[in-house]
Amino acid sequence: MKFFFSKTSVLTFLLGVSIILLIINAILDRVIKTDNLTPQSPITVQYLNKEFDDLLLRFNLEKNWAIKKKIKGKYDSLSFVYSVKLPKDLPIALVLNEVNKKFYSLPVKLSSNEEKINKNTILKILYKNILMLKAEFLVDTTKSRRLINFAFILKDLDNLNKNEIDKLLITSEEFAIILVPTSTAEYIKEKAIENRKEYLILLNDDIDDQKYLLEEKFSKQRKLGSLREILLTFKEAKLFLYDENSNFYKSPIFGFLKKEFAKRKLSFIPLSKFHTLKAEGENEISLVLNSYLSKSWVNNTFIVSQKEFASLLPAVEEQRIKGNKLVLPSENKFGL
């Protein structure tokens, strides 16, 4: 017996099969993802307690600010509840957000109840409708963490195009940028001011704009004219720097400029005064930053490239959770 199928029926059949396969694939993908998110071992009170303890460590709290209060009698699966005092610099909203991120991949239910506005909050974590962890967060405005301020100064912006510069400067993060006097720098400094960023001026061998050019062969009046142009155009500069590795530094013009800056009582300091983060690769630079910030004696103002800065943003967020603060370099006194 022969079967005859029209083109329309064949196409309809194939379309139906494709849709079914897509649905099956989506279901399998979801099952696989859910399976990957679920821990290998069953979720226990001990497991959740350990995860919660690890989270509390990230907040850099004093030991006696987080205690475990024993419960008299049986209370679901609990033998104690957490009592956590939060310092005034650690918002409860940030804490709850980190709790949600910590337990998001687990098949548990989180609930929080604010007993007093901006004061006391109760957190509960349930697994299969059984209360597995309870914590009370108590805001204590008399307490604060030992904070460390740190700052970044970004170099090499001349390697970026206009769109990249605009994108960098509109970020909400605080930092300063280093500019060499050029017509391009005029545009960048205006954008920096507009976005509440600081800028520093570096004098080196890269100055080629005629109105800013500084050369020994020029007359004293011409040199002063170039210097005035720099000081006037970039009057909002927080500091003026020089590069000790440049020919500019080794030439007689440097001595002339140093005297002129001293007359005007303006800071004129070497680039080498600032600290650089030396690391083998992008993945290691965050570890280097964390190491430096763990030492109170280290200069906490760092010079980095814009690429290094981008790779450091997750580490910056982790430092904020610890209670440390990214500030404008001037607030950190430039680490000088």
VEXDREN-2710 file (C-alpha; in Angstrom, 1 decimal):
% VEXDREN-2710
k/r/px/py/pz
1/MET/0.0/0.0/0.0
2/LYS/1.4/3.4/-0.9
3/PHE/1.0/6.4/1.3
4/PHE/0.9/9.9/-0.2
5/PHE/1.7/13.0/1.7
6/SER/1.2/16.6/0.5
7/LYS/4.1/19.1/1.0
8/THR/1.9/21.1/3.4
9/SER/1.3/18.1/5.7
10/VAL/5.0/17.2/5.7
11/LEU/6.0/20.7/6.6
12/THR/3.3/20.8/9.3
13/PHE/4.5/17.5/10.7
14/LEU/8.2/18.6/10.7
15/LEU/7.2/21.9/12.4
16/GLY/5.3/20.1/15.1
17/VAL/8.3/17.8/15.8
18/SER/10.6/20.8/16.0
19/ILE/8.4/22.5/18.5
20/ILE/8.2/19.3/20.6
21/LEU/12.0/18.9/20.6
22/LEU/12.4/22.6/21.6
23/ILE/10.0/22.1/24.6
24/ILE/11.8/18.9/25.6
25/ASN/15.2/20.6/25.4
26/ALA/14.0/23.5/27.5
27/ILE/12.6/21.2/30.1
28/LEU/15.9/19.2/30.2
29/ASP/17.9/22.3/30.4
30/ARG/15.9/23.6/33.3
31/VAL/16.2/20.2/35.1
32/ILE/19.9/20.1/34.5
33/LYS/20.4/23.7/35.8
34/THR/18.2/23.0/38.8
35/ASP/20.2/19.8/39.5
36/ASN/23.5/21.7/39.2
37/LEU/22.3/24.4/41.6
38/THR/21.3/21.9/44.3
39/PRO/24.1/20.7/46.6
40/GLN/25.2/17.1/46.3
41/SER/24.4/16.3/49.9
42/PRO/21.0/16.9/51.5
43/ILE/20.4/20.3/53.0
44/THR/20.9/20.2/56.7
45/VAL/20.9/22.8/59.5
46/GLN/24.6/22.3/59.9
47/TYR/25.1/23.0/56.2
48/LEU/23.1/26.2/56.3
49/ASN/24.7/27.4/59.5
50/LYS/28.2/27.0/57.9
51/GLU/27.1/29.0/54.8
52/PHE/25.6/31.7/57.0
53/ASP/28.8/31.8/59.2
54/ASP/30.9/32.3/56.0
55/LEU/28.6/35.1/55.0
56/LEU/28.9/36.9/58.3
57/LEU/32.7/36.7/58.1
58/ARG/32.5/38.8/54.9
59/PHE/30.9/41.6/56.7
60/ASN/34.0/42.1/58.9
61/LEU/32.0/42.2/62.2
62/GLU/33.5/42.1/65.6
63/LYS/33.3/38.6/67.2
64/ASN/30.9/39.6/69.9
65/TRP/28.5/41.3/67.4
66/ALA/27.3/37.9/66.1
67/ILE/26.3/35.4/68.7
68/LYS/24.3/32.1/68.8
69/LYS/21.5/32.2/71.4
70/LYS/20.4/28.8/72.6
71/ILE/16.8/27.9/72.4
72/LYS/15.1/26.2/75.4
73/GLY/13.1/23.3/74.2
74/LYS/12.5/22.1/70.7
75/TYR/11.9/24.7/68.0
76/ASP/11.6/22.9/64.6
77/SER/15.2/21.8/63.8
78/LEU/16.9/24.6/65.6
79/SER/18.9/24.5/68.8
80/PHE/19.9/28.2/68.6
81/VAL/19.1/31.4/66.7
82/TYR/21.6/34.0/65.5
83/SER/21.6/37.4/67.1
84/VAL/23.6/39.8/64.9
85/LYS/24.3/43.4/65.8
86/LEU/24.7/45.6/62.7
87/PRO/26.9/48.7/62.8
88/LYS/25.6/52.0/61.5
89/ASP/27.7/51.7/58.3
90/LEU/26.1/48.4/57.3
91/PRO/22.6/48.8/55.9
92/ILE/20.2/45.9/56.6
93/ALA/19.1/46.1/52.9
94/LEU/22.7/45.3/51.9
95/VAL/22.9/42.4/54.3
96/LEU/19.6/40.9/53.1
97/ASN/20.7/41.3/49.5
98/GLU/23.9/39.3/50.2
99/VAL/21.9/36.7/52.0
100/ASN/19.6/36.3/49.0
101/LYS/22.6/36.0/46.7
102/LYS/24.2/33.4/49.0
103/PHE/21.2/31.1/49.2
104/TYR/19.6/31.8/45.8
105/SER/20.8/28.6/44.2
106/LEU/19.4/26.4/47.0
107/PRO/15.9/25.0/47.2
108/VAL/15.1/26.9/50.3
109/LYS/12.6/29.6/51.2
110/LEU/13.8/32.9/52.7
111/SER/11.6/35.3/54.5
112/SER/12.4/38.5/56.4
113/ASN/10.2/40.6/58.6
114/GLU/11.0/44.1/59.8
115/GLU/9.9/44.3/63.4
116/LYS/11.1/47.9/63.8
117/ILE/11.6/50.2/60.8
118/ASN/15.3/50.4/60.1
119/LYS/16.0/48.7/63.4
120/ASN/15.2/45.1/64.0
121/THR/14.7/42.4/61.3
122/ILE/14.0/38.7/61.6
123/LEU/15.3/36.4/58.9
124/LYS/14.0/32.8/58.4
125/ILE/15.3/30.1/56.1
126/LEU/13.0/27.1/55.5
127/TYR/13.6/23.9/53.7
128/LYS/10.5/21.8/52.8
129/ASN/8.5/24.0/55.2
130/ILE/10.8/23.3/58.1
131/LEU/12.5/26.2/59.8
132/MET/16.3/25.5/59.4
133/LEU/17.8/28.8/60.4
134/LYS/16.7/31.9/62.2
135/ALA/18.6/35.2/62.6
136/GLU/17.7/38.5/64.2
137/PHE/19.5/41.6/62.9
138/LEU/19.7/44.4/65.4
139/VAL/20.9/47.8/64.2
140/ASP/23.2/49.4/66.7
141/THR/24.1/53.0/65.8
142/THR/26.7/53.1/68.5
143/LYS/28.9/50.6/66.7
144/SER/30.9/51.0/63.5
145/ARG/33.5/48.9/61.7
146/ARG/37.1/49.9/61.3
147/LEU/37.0/51.4/57.9
148/ILE/39.8/51.7/55.3
149/ASN/39.6/54.3/52.6
150/PHE/41.2/53.5/49.3
151/ALA/41.4/55.2/45.9
152/PHE/42.4/54.7/42.3
153/ILE/44.1/57.0/39.8
154/LEU/43.6/55.8/36.2
155/LYS/46.4/56.1/33.6
156/ASP/46.6/55.5/29.8
157/LEU/43.3/57.1/28.9
158/ASP/45.0/58.3/25.7
159/ASN/44.7/54.7/24.4
160/LEU/40.9/54.9/24.5
161/ASN/38.6/56.3/21.9
162/LYS/35.9/58.9/22.6
163/ASN/33.1/56.4/23.2
164/GLU/35.3/54.3/25.6
165/ILE/36.3/57.5/27.5
166/ASP/32.6/58.6/27.8
167/LYS/31.6/55.1/29.0
168/LEU/34.4/55.1/31.6
169/LEU/33.7/58.5/33.0
170/ILE/29.9/58.0/33.4
171/THR/30.4/55.1/35.8
172/SER/29.3/55.8/39.4
173/GLU/32.6/54.6/40.8
174/GLU/34.9/57.3/42.2
175/PHE/38.4/57.7/40.8
176/ALA/40.9/60.3/39.4
177/ILE/42.4/60.3/35.9
178/ILE/45.9/61.4/34.7
179/LEU/46.0/63.7/31.7
180/VAL/48.8/65.1/29.6
181/PRO/48.1/68.6/28.4
182/THR/46.6/68.2/24.9
183/SER/43.5/69.3/23.0
184/THR/42.0/65.9/23.6
185/ALA/42.7/66.3/27.3
186/GLU/40.6/69.5/27.3
187/TYR/37.6/67.4/26.3
188/ILE/38.3/64.6/28.7
189/LYS/38.7/67.0/31.7
190/GLU/35.4/68.6/31.0
191/LYS/33.7/65.2/30.9
192/ALA/35.5/64.3/34.1
193/ILE/34.2/67.4/36.0
194/GLU/30.7/66.8/34.6
195/ASN/30.7/63.3/36.1
196/ARG/32.4/64.3/39.4
197/LYS/35.7/62.7/38.7
198/GLU/39.1/64.3/39.6
199/TYR/42.0/64.8/37.3
200/LEU/45.7/65.2/37.6
201/ILE/48.1/66.8/35.1
202/LEU/51.2/64.9/34.0
203/LEU/54.1/66.8/32.4
204/ASN/56.3/64.5/30.3
205/ASP/57.6/64.0/26.7
206/ASP/54.2/63.5/25.2
207/ILE/53.3/67.2/25.2
208/ASP/53.1/68.2/21.5
209/ASP/50.4/70.8/21.4
210/GLN/52.0/74.2/20.5
211/LYS/50.2/76.2/23.2
212/TYR/51.3/73.8/25.9
213/LEU/54.8/73.0/24.5
214/LEU/57.7/73.4/26.9
215/GLU/61.2/73.4/25.4
216/GLU/64.5/74.7/26.7
217/LYS/65.2/76.6/23.5
218/PHE/62.2/78.8/24.1
219/SER/62.6/82.2/25.7
220/LYS/61.6/82.7/29.3
221/GLN/58.5/84.5/28.3
222/ARG/57.5/81.7/25.9
223/LYS/58.0/79.1/28.7
224/LEU/56.0/81.2/31.1
225/GLY/53.2/81.6/28.5
226/SER/53.0/77.8/28.0
227/LEU/52.9/77.2/31.7
228/ARG/50.2/79.8/32.2
229/GLU/48.2/78.2/29.5
230/ILE/48.4/74.8/31.2
231/LEU/47.5/76.3/34.6
232/LEU/44.6/78.2/33.2
233/THR/43.1/75.5/31.0
234/PHE/43.5/72.8/33.7
235/LYS/42.9/75.0/36.7
236/GLU/40.7/72.2/38.4
237/ALA/43.7/69.8/38.4
238/LYS/44.1/68.4/41.9
239/LEU/47.9/67.8/41.4
240/PHE/50.6/68.4/38.9
241/LEU/52.9/65.5/38.3
242/TYR/56.2/64.8/36.4
243/ASP/57.6/61.6/35.0
244/GLU/61.1/60.9/36.4
245/ASN/61.8/58.5/33.5
246/SER/61.2/61.1/30.8
247/ASN/63.7/63.3/28.9
248/PHE/61.6/66.2/30.2
249/TYR/62.7/65.5/33.7
250/LYS/66.4/65.3/32.7
251/SER/66.4/68.6/30.8
252/PRO/67.0/72.1/32.2
253/ILE/63.3/73.0/31.6
254/PHE/62.4/70.8/34.6
255/GLY/64.4/73.0/37.1
256/PHE/62.7/76.1/35.6
257/LEU/59.2/74.6/36.1
258/LYS/60.0/73.4/39.6
259/LYS/60.8/76.9/40.7
260/GLU/57.7/78.3/39.0
261/PHE/55.4/75.8/40.7
262/ALA/57.1/76.5/44.1
263/LYS/56.5/80.3/43.6
264/ARG/52.8/79.6/43.0
265/LYS/52.7/77.1/46.0
266/LEU/51.4/74.4/43.7
267/SER/52.1/70.7/44.3
268/PHE/54.5/69.3/41.7
269/ILE/55.4/65.8/42.6
270/PRO/56.9/62.7/40.9
271/LEU/54.6/60.0/39.4
272/SER/56.6/57.4/41.3
273/LYS/55.1/58.7/44.6
274/PHE/52.0/56.7/43.8
275/HIS/51.7/53.0/44.4
276/THR/51.1/50.6/41.5
277/LEU/49.5/47.1/41.8
278/LYS/52.0/44.7/40.4
279/ALA/50.5/41.3/39.4
280/GLU/51.1/38.6/36.8
281/GLY/47.6/38.8/35.3
282/GLU/44.1/40.3/35.6
283/ASN/43.0/37.5/37.9
284/GLU/45.8/38.1/40.4
285/ILE/45.5/41.8/40.6
286/SER/42.4/41.5/42.9
287/LEU/44.4/39.3/45.3
288/VAL/47.2/41.9/45.3
289/LEU/44.7/44.6/46.1
290/ASN/43.1/42.6/48.9
291/SER/46.5/41.9/50.3
292/TYR/47.5/45.6/50.4
293/LEU/44.3/46.6/52.0
294/SER/44.8/44.1/54.8
295/LYS/47.9/46.0/55.9
296/SER/47.2/49.3/57.6
297/TRP/50.7/50.8/56.8
298/VAL/50.3/50.5/53.0
299/ASN/49.6/53.6/50.8
300/ASN/46.0/53.0/49.8
301/THR/46.0/55.1/46.6
302/PHE/46.9/53.1/43.6
303/ILE/47.7/53.9/40.0
304/VAL/46.1/51.4/37.6
305/SER/45.2/51.2/33.9
306/GLN/41.6/51.5/32.9
307/LYS/41.6/47.8/32.0
308/GLU/43.0/46.8/35.4
309/PHE/40.4/49.0/37.0
310/ALA/37.6/47.2/35.2
311/SER/38.9/43.8/36.4
312/LEU/39.1/45.2/40.0
313/LEU/35.4/46.1/40.3
314/PRO/34.3/42.8/41.8
315/ALA/37.1/43.2/44.4
316/VAL/35.9/46.7/45.1
317/GLU/32.4/45.5/45.8
318/GLU/33.8/42.8/48.1
319/GLN/35.7/45.5/50.0
320/ARG/32.5/47.5/50.4
321/ILE/30.9/44.5/52.0
322/LYS/33.8/44.4/54.4
323/GLY/33.1/48.0/55.3
324/ASN/36.0/49.6/53.3
325/LYS/35.3/52.6/51.1
326/LEU/36.3/53.6/47.6
327/VAL/36.8/57.4/47.7
328/LEU/38.2/60.1/45.5
329/PRO/42.0/60.3/45.7
330/SER/41.8/63.8/47.3
331/GLU/39.7/62.4/50.1
332/ASN/42.5/59.9/50.7
333/LYS/45.0/62.8/50.6
334/PHE/46.4/61.0/47.5
335/GLY/48.1/58.6/49.9
336/LEU/50.9/61.1/50.2
END
